[in-house]
Amino acid sequence: MSAATTTVRPLPALGANKRLTVPKQAERTLGNGLTVIAVRRPAVPLFELRLWMPFGRTHLARGAMLAQTMLAGTEAHSATEIAAELQKVGGGLAAGLDPDRLMLSGAGLVTGLDRMLELLAEVLTGATYPGDWVATERDRLVDRIQVAQSQPAHLARTALLKRVYGRHPYAVQTPEPDQVRAVRPAALRRLHAERVHPAGAVLVLVGDVRPEQALDAAEAALAGWRGDGHVAELPPAPPLEPGPLLLVDRPGSVQSSLRLALPAVPRTHPDHAALQLANLIFGGYFSSRWVENIREDKGYTYGPHSLVEHSVAGSVLVAGAEVATEVTAPALLETRYELGRLATVPPKPEELEQARQYALGTLQLGMSTQAGLASLTSAYAGNGLRLDFLTEHAARLAAATVDDVAEAAARYLAPAQAVTVVLGDAARVADSLAALTPVRTESP
């Protein structure tokens, strides 16, 4: 019996990069200071809404509870009635908070845009924070925080933020349960009056809308939203200070959570495109060197990943992986090796081209849906940018050379610049880590 032969066909060559085009949009700043951006994306008869309000850092527990209960009722409607009104137009609203902003987001049938904006205005101007809802949501938030505090990924993230940001407001991003339990409705009403106001806020509307008509609708609904509160200015993020590896002891852990932070630049910096490509080559997508090394070749981890995190006060590159306890030090060694290799030896042209295709493709993909386009527009607008910037950024990605990427890697990815945090069983990993680098151990 003869062995079957298999013909292996080579993969097709990568296609040409498509020119990035941004959709039609319009912008208007209302008399109350609210900026409204409307973008036409007529794929389906729906719209997406994003309201970005600069919130600054306030009492963390009160801010989290405000986002949790902002939609719990107004002077005119209960929470149940608000939900029913939104359902009538096929829509919904949700609130959230991050270190920079308070966000209200929603979606609905385009025929219900006017009603959605009316309800949004009602919440912004008349949220009441009823006591029963606040009590219920307070308990739910406490439960979620307690669950998070039992998870290694959360603990590692918490330790990294404190190590990177020190006394900066970004250093602590999750309140303690006891702080949440102390929040009362009256405090939320005061906080709403102080911080929920239109000055500096950006409303984004994306969908099957005529941009100028959408701006008119927003102005009709929201021109009466007033507020004389203040925007808390954030200080610049501090520079990274590498120092010794921080080992956070988690006795009995079968895995170690490895986190590294490296310097990065904001989106408008000339190095941003080259750094994005350098990060992709290192660990920013599945075909990266880091994934190939510690996942595919050595099996140390399932999903290592790195990305540049952009915030109003600064940007940082964060890399993370969960590895078995017994290979903690080897995984760190290989991570530093890959960073050092990229920082000292230029990438191969084919590596760069593959990363470039990925970067440009994901940029196109992120704009392909109404929801993606709305989130992208809002994120950029909150940092003073508009969609036109994406055309410039795509051009920079397309034009970046091997030398450009090598220079960015040398400037930002050298392992000596990394802040390193490991969460794991100190009794089992401290000695092996100390063989690689100075180590400082602390309890979580």
C-alpha positions as CSV (number, residue, x, y, z in Angstrom):
1,M,0.0,0.0,0.0
2,S,1.6,3.2,-1.1
3,A,1.7,6.3,1.1
4,A,-0.5,9.1,0.0
5,T,1.2,12.3,-1.1
6,T,0.0,15.7,-0.2
7,T,0.7,18.8,-2.2
8,V,1.3,21.8,0.0
9,R,0.4,25.1,-1.7
10,P,2.1,28.3,-0.5
11,L,0.0,30.9,1.2
12,P,-1.1,33.7,-1.1
13,A,0.7,37.0,-1.0
14,L,-0.7,39.7,1.2
15,G,-3.0,42.0,-0.7
16,A,-2.4,45.7,-1.2
17,N,-3.3,48.0,1.6
18,K,-6.7,49.8,1.1
19,R,-6.8,53.5,1.6
20,L,-8.7,54.4,4.8
21,T,-11.7,56.6,4.2
22,V,-13.7,58.2,7.0
23,P,-17.5,58.7,6.7
24,K,-19.4,61.9,6.5
25,Q,-19.7,63.8,9.8
26,A,-20.8,67.1,11.2
27,E,-19.9,68.9,14.4
28,R,-21.5,71.6,16.5
29,T,-20.7,73.1,19.9
30,L,-23.8,74.1,21.8
31,G,-24.1,77.3,23.9
32,N,-23.8,75.2,27.1
33,G,-20.4,73.9,26.0
34,L,-21.5,70.4,24.8
35,T,-19.8,69.3,21.6
36,V,-22.0,67.1,19.4
37,I,-20.5,65.0,16.6
38,A,-22.8,63.2,14.2
39,V,-21.5,60.5,11.7
40,R,-23.5,59.0,9.0
41,R,-23.2,55.2,8.7
42,P,-26.4,53.9,7.0
43,A,-25.8,50.2,7.0
44,V,-28.9,49.4,9.2
45,P,-31.7,51.7,10.4
46,L,-30.1,52.1,13.9
47,F,-28.0,54.6,15.7
48,E,-25.4,54.4,18.4
49,L,-24.9,57.1,21.1
50,R,-21.9,57.9,23.2
51,L,-21.7,60.7,25.7
52,W,-18.2,61.3,27.1
53,M,-18.0,63.6,30.2
54,P,-14.7,64.6,31.7
55,F,-15.1,63.4,35.3
56,G,-11.6,63.6,36.8
57,R,-10.8,61.7,40.0
58,T,-13.2,62.1,42.8
59,H,-14.0,59.9,45.7
60,L,-13.7,56.6,44.0
61,A,-16.6,54.8,45.7
62,R,-19.0,57.7,45.0
63,G,-18.0,57.9,41.4
64,A,-18.5,54.2,40.9
65,M,-21.9,54.3,42.6
66,L,-23.0,57.3,40.6
67,A,-22.4,55.4,37.4
68,Q,-24.1,52.4,38.9
69,T,-27.3,54.3,39.8
70,M,-27.5,57.3,37.4
71,L,-30.3,55.6,35.5
72,A,-32.2,54.6,38.6
73,G,-34.9,57.2,38.3
74,T,-35.6,60.9,37.6
75,E,-38.2,63.4,38.9
76,A,-40.5,62.3,36.1
77,H,-39.9,58.6,35.7
78,S,-38.8,55.6,37.8
79,A,-36.1,53.3,36.6
80,T,-38.7,50.8,35.4
81,E,-40.5,53.6,33.5
82,I,-37.2,54.8,31.9
83,A,-36.5,51.2,30.7
84,A,-40.0,50.9,29.3
85,E,-39.7,54.2,27.4
86,L,-36.4,53.1,25.9
87,Q,-37.8,49.8,24.9
88,K,-40.6,51.6,23.0
89,V,-37.9,52.9,20.6
90,G,-35.9,49.7,20.5
91,G,-33.2,51.2,22.6
92,G,-31.3,51.1,25.8
93,L,-28.9,53.2,27.9
94,A,-26.0,52.3,30.2
95,A,-23.6,54.3,32.3
96,G,-19.9,53.6,33.1
97,L,-16.9,55.2,34.6
98,D,-13.2,54.9,33.9
99,P,-10.2,56.9,35.3
100,D,-10.9,59.8,32.9
101,R,-14.5,60.0,32.1
102,L,-18.1,59.3,32.8
103,M,-19.8,57.6,29.8
104,L,-23.4,57.1,28.9
105,S,-23.9,54.8,25.9
106,G,-26.9,53.5,24.1
107,A,-28.4,52.4,20.8
108,G,-31.8,52.2,19.3
109,L,-34.0,52.5,16.2
110,V,-33.2,55.6,14.2
111,T,-36.9,56.6,14.4
112,G,-36.5,56.8,18.2
113,L,-33.5,59.1,18.2
114,D,-35.5,62.2,19.4
115,R,-37.0,60.3,22.2
116,M,-33.7,58.8,23.3
117,L,-32.2,62.2,23.4
118,E,-35.1,63.5,25.5
119,L,-34.7,60.7,28.0
120,L,-30.9,61.3,28.1
121,A,-31.5,65.0,28.9
122,E,-34.0,64.0,31.6
123,V,-31.3,61.8,33.3
124,L,-28.6,64.4,33.0
125,T,-30.7,67.1,34.5
126,G,-33.0,65.2,36.9
127,A,-31.5,62.0,38.2
128,T,-32.7,61.5,41.7
129,Y,-30.7,58.5,43.1
130,P,-33.6,56.9,45.0
131,G,-32.6,55.3,48.3
132,D,-33.9,51.8,47.6
133,W,-32.1,51.6,44.3
134,V,-28.9,53.0,45.7
135,A,-29.0,50.3,48.5
136,T,-29.6,47.5,46.1
137,E,-26.9,48.6,43.6
138,R,-24.5,49.3,46.5
139,D,-24.7,45.6,47.5
140,R,-24.3,44.4,44.0
141,L,-21.2,46.6,43.5
142,V,-19.7,45.3,46.8
143,D,-20.3,41.7,45.6
144,R,-18.5,42.4,42.3
145,I,-15.6,44.1,44.0
146,Q,-15.2,41.2,46.4
147,V,-15.3,38.7,43.6
148,A,-12.7,40.7,41.6
149,Q,-10.4,40.9,44.6
150,S,-10.3,37.1,44.7
151,Q,-9.0,37.0,41.1
152,P,-5.3,36.9,40.3
153,A,-5.6,39.0,37.2
154,H,-7.3,41.8,39.2
155,L,-4.8,41.6,42.0
156,A,-1.9,41.8,39.5
157,R,-3.5,44.7,37.7
158,T,-4.0,46.5,41.0
159,A,-0.4,46.0,42.1
160,L,0.9,47.1,38.7
161,L,-1.1,50.4,38.8
162,K,0.2,51.2,42.2
163,R,3.7,50.4,41.2
164,V,3.5,52.5,37.9
165,Y,1.6,55.5,39.1
166,G,2.6,55.9,42.8
167,R,0.6,58.9,44.2
168,H,-1.1,59.7,40.9
169,P,-4.9,59.3,40.8
170,Y,-4.6,56.5,38.3
171,A,-2.9,54.4,40.9
172,V,-6.1,53.2,42.5
173,Q,-9.0,52.4,40.2
174,T,-11.2,50.1,42.3
175,P,-12.8,51.2,45.6
176,E,-12.7,49.1,48.7
177,P,-16.0,47.5,49.7
178,D,-16.2,49.5,53.0
179,Q,-15.9,52.7,51.0
180,V,-18.8,51.7,48.8
181,R,-21.0,50.7,51.8
182,A,-20.6,54.2,53.1
183,V,-22.1,55.9,50.1
184,R,-25.5,57.5,50.5
185,P,-28.0,59.0,48.0
186,A,-27.4,62.6,49.2
187,A,-23.7,62.3,48.4
188,L,-24.5,61.0,44.9
189,R,-26.9,64.0,44.2
190,R,-24.1,66.4,45.3
191,L,-21.6,64.7,43.1
192,H,-24.0,64.7,40.1
193,A,-24.5,68.5,40.6
194,E,-20.7,69.1,40.8
195,R,-19.5,66.8,38.0
196,V,-22.3,66.0,35.5
197,H,-22.3,69.1,33.3
198,P,-21.9,69.9,29.6
199,A,-18.7,71.9,29.7
200,G,-16.1,69.8,27.8
201,A,-18.4,66.9,27.2
202,V,-18.7,65.3,23.8
203,L,-21.8,63.6,22.5
204,V,-21.3,61.2,19.5
205,L,-24.2,60.0,17.3
206,V,-23.5,57.4,14.7
207,G,-25.9,55.6,12.4
208,D,-28.4,55.9,9.7
209,V,-28.8,59.6,10.4
210,R,-28.5,62.8,8.4
211,P,-25.7,64.5,10.4
212,E,-27.1,68.1,10.4
213,Q,-30.5,66.8,11.4
214,A,-29.0,64.8,14.2
215,L,-27.2,67.9,15.5
216,D,-30.5,69.8,15.5
217,A,-32.2,67.0,17.4
218,A,-29.4,67.0,20.0
219,E,-29.5,70.7,20.4
220,A,-33.2,70.7,20.8
221,A,-33.0,68.1,23.6
222,L,-29.8,69.1,25.4
223,A,-29.5,72.9,25.0
224,G,-31.2,73.2,28.4
225,W,-28.7,71.0,30.2
226,R,-26.7,73.4,32.3
227,G,-24.2,73.1,35.1
228,D,-21.7,75.3,36.8
229,G,-19.6,72.5,38.2
230,H,-15.9,72.2,37.6
231,V,-13.7,69.7,35.7
232,A,-10.9,68.3,37.9
233,E,-7.6,68.5,36.0
234,L,-5.4,65.5,36.1
235,P,-1.7,65.9,36.6
236,P,0.5,64.3,34.0
237,A,1.3,60.6,34.6
238,P,4.7,60.2,36.3
239,P,7.6,58.7,34.3
240,L,8.2,55.0,34.8
241,E,10.8,54.1,37.4
242,P,12.0,50.5,36.8
243,G,13.6,49.6,40.1
244,P,13.5,46.0,41.5
245,L,10.9,43.5,40.4
246,L,7.8,43.7,42.7
247,L,6.8,40.2,43.8
248,V,3.3,40.1,45.4
249,D,3.0,37.0,47.5
250,R,0.0,34.8,46.9
251,P,0.7,31.6,48.9
252,G,-0.4,28.4,47.3
253,S,-1.0,29.9,43.9
254,V,-0.6,27.4,41.0
255,Q,0.1,30.2,38.6
256,S,2.0,33.4,38.5
257,S,0.6,36.6,36.9
258,L,3.4,38.3,35.1
259,R,3.0,42.0,34.2
260,L,5.4,44.5,32.7
261,A,4.9,48.2,32.0
262,L,7.0,50.1,29.5
263,P,7.1,53.7,28.3
264,A,4.7,54.7,25.5
265,V,3.6,57.9,23.7
266,P,0.2,59.5,23.0
267,R,-1.6,59.0,19.7
268,T,-0.4,62.4,18.4
269,H,3.3,61.7,19.0
270,P,5.4,61.2,15.9
271,D,6.6,57.8,17.3
272,H,3.1,56.4,17.9
273,A,2.7,54.5,14.6
274,A,6.2,53.0,14.7
275,L,5.7,52.0,18.4
276,Q,2.4,50.4,17.6
277,L,4.0,48.3,14.9
278,A,7.0,47.4,17.3
279,N,4.5,46.3,19.9
280,L,2.6,44.1,17.5
281,I,5.9,42.4,16.5
282,F,6.7,41.9,20.1
283,G,3.4,40.7,21.6
284,G,0.4,42.6,20.3
285,Y,-1.2,39.9,18.3
286,F,-1.2,36.1,17.9
287,S,1.6,36.0,15.3
288,S,4.0,38.0,17.5
289,R,7.4,36.9,18.7
290,W,6.4,36.7,22.4
291,V,3.4,34.4,21.6
292,E,5.5,32.2,19.4
293,N,8.2,31.9,22.1
294,I,6.4,31.3,25.4
295,R,3.1,29.9,24.1
296,E,3.8,28.0,20.9
297,D,7.4,26.9,21.4
298,K,7.6,26.4,25.2
299,G,4.0,26.1,26.4
300,Y,4.5,28.4,29.3
301,T,1.2,30.2,28.9
302,Y,-2.0,30.2,26.9
303,G,-2.5,33.9,25.9
304,P,0.3,36.4,26.5
305,H,-0.6,39.9,25.2
306,S,0.7,43.4,25.1
307,L,-0.9,46.7,24.2
308,V,-0.5,50.4,24.5
309,E,-3.0,51.9,27.0
310,H,-3.9,55.5,26.3
311,S,-5.3,57.8,29.0
312,V,-5.8,61.5,29.2
313,A,-2.8,62.0,31.6
314,G,-0.4,59.7,29.7
315,S,0.2,56.4,27.8
316,V,1.9,53.2,28.9
317,L,2.6,49.8,27.2
318,V,1.4,46.9,29.3
319,A,2.3,43.3,28.7
320,G,0.8,40.4,30.7
321,A,0.8,36.6,30.9
322,E,-0.4,33.9,33.3
323,V,2.2,31.2,33.6
324,A,2.6,28.0,35.7
325,T,4.4,28.6,39.0
326,E,7.4,26.4,38.1
327,V,8.1,28.4,34.9
328,T,7.7,31.9,36.3
329,A,11.4,32.8,36.1
330,P,12.0,31.1,32.7
331,A,8.9,33.0,31.3
332,L,10.3,36.3,32.6
333,L,13.7,35.5,31.1
334,E,12.2,34.8,27.6
335,T,10.0,37.9,27.9
336,R,13.1,40.1,28.5
337,Y,14.9,38.3,25.8
338,E,12.3,39.1,23.2
339,L,12.1,42.7,24.3
340,G,15.9,43.0,24.2
341,R,16.1,41.3,20.8
342,L,13.6,43.7,19.3
343,A,15.3,46.7,20.9
344,T,18.7,45.8,19.5
345,V,18.1,44.0,16.2
346,P,15.8,45.5,13.5
347,P,12.8,43.3,12.6
348,K,12.7,41.5,9.3
349,P,10.9,43.3,6.5
350,E,8.3,40.5,6.2
351,E,7.6,40.7,10.0
352,L,7.0,44.4,9.7
353,E,4.7,44.0,6.7
354,Q,2.6,41.4,8.5
355,A,2.2,43.6,11.5
356,R,1.4,46.5,9.3
357,Q,-1.3,44.6,7.5
358,Y,-2.8,43.6,10.9
359,A,-2.7,47.2,12.2
360,L,-4.4,48.6,9.1
361,G,-6.9,45.8,8.9
362,T,-8.0,46.1,12.5
363,L,-8.3,49.8,12.0
364,Q,-10.7,49.2,9.0
365,L,-12.5,46.5,11.0
366,G,-13.0,48.8,14.0
367,M,-14.8,51.3,11.8
368,S,-16.9,48.7,10.0
369,T,-19.9,48.7,12.4
370,Q,-21.9,51.5,13.9
371,A,-21.0,50.5,17.4
372,G,-17.3,50.3,16.6
373,L,-17.3,53.6,14.8
374,A,-19.2,55.3,17.7
375,S,-16.8,54.0,20.3
376,L,-13.8,54.9,18.2
377,T,-15.1,58.4,17.5
378,S,-15.9,59.0,21.2
379,A,-12.5,57.7,22.4
380,Y,-10.7,60.0,20.0
381,A,-12.9,63.0,20.6
382,G,-12.4,62.7,24.3
383,N,-8.7,63.2,23.7
384,G,-9.2,66.2,21.4
385,L,-9.0,64.2,18.1
386,R,-11.4,63.7,15.2
387,L,-11.9,60.8,12.7
388,D,-9.7,62.7,10.2
389,F,-6.8,61.8,12.4
390,L,-7.3,58.1,11.5
391,T,-6.4,58.9,7.9
392,E,-3.2,60.5,9.0
393,H,-2.4,57.6,11.4
394,A,-3.1,55.0,8.7
395,A,-0.7,56.8,6.4
396,R,2.0,56.8,9.1
397,L,1.4,53.0,9.6
398,A,1.7,52.5,5.8
399,A,4.9,54.6,5.6
400,A,6.8,53.3,8.6
401,T,10.1,51.6,7.7
402,V,12.2,48.9,9.3
403,D,14.5,51.6,10.6
404,D,11.5,53.6,12.1
405,V,10.3,50.6,14.0
406,A,13.8,49.6,15.1
407,E,14.3,53.1,16.5
408,A,11.0,53.0,18.3
409,A,11.8,49.6,19.8
410,A,15.2,50.8,21.0
411,R,13.6,53.9,22.5
412,Y,10.6,52.3,24.3
413,L,11.0,48.5,24.5
414,A,14.4,48.0,26.1
415,P,13.9,45.6,29.0
416,A,15.9,47.8,31.4
417,Q,13.1,50.3,31.2
418,A,10.4,47.9,32.3
419,V,8.4,48.0,35.5
420,T,7.9,44.4,36.4
421,V,5.3,42.9,38.8
422,V,4.8,39.2,39.5
423,L,1.8,37.9,41.6
424,G,2.5,34.4,42.8
425,D,3.7,32.0,45.5
426,A,6.8,33.8,46.8
427,A,8.1,30.7,48.6
428,R,8.3,28.9,45.2
429,V,9.4,31.7,42.8
430,A,11.4,34.3,44.8
431,D,14.8,32.6,44.6
432,S,14.6,31.9,40.8
433,L,13.4,35.4,40.1
434,A,16.2,36.8,42.3
435,A,18.7,35.0,40.0
436,L,17.5,37.2,37.2
437,T,16.9,40.6,38.8
438,P,16.6,42.3,42.2
439,V,13.3,41.4,43.9
440,R,11.2,43.2,46.5
441,T,8.4,41.1,48.0
442,E,5.2,42.3,49.6
443,S,1.8,41.0,50.6
444,P,-1.3,41.8,48.4
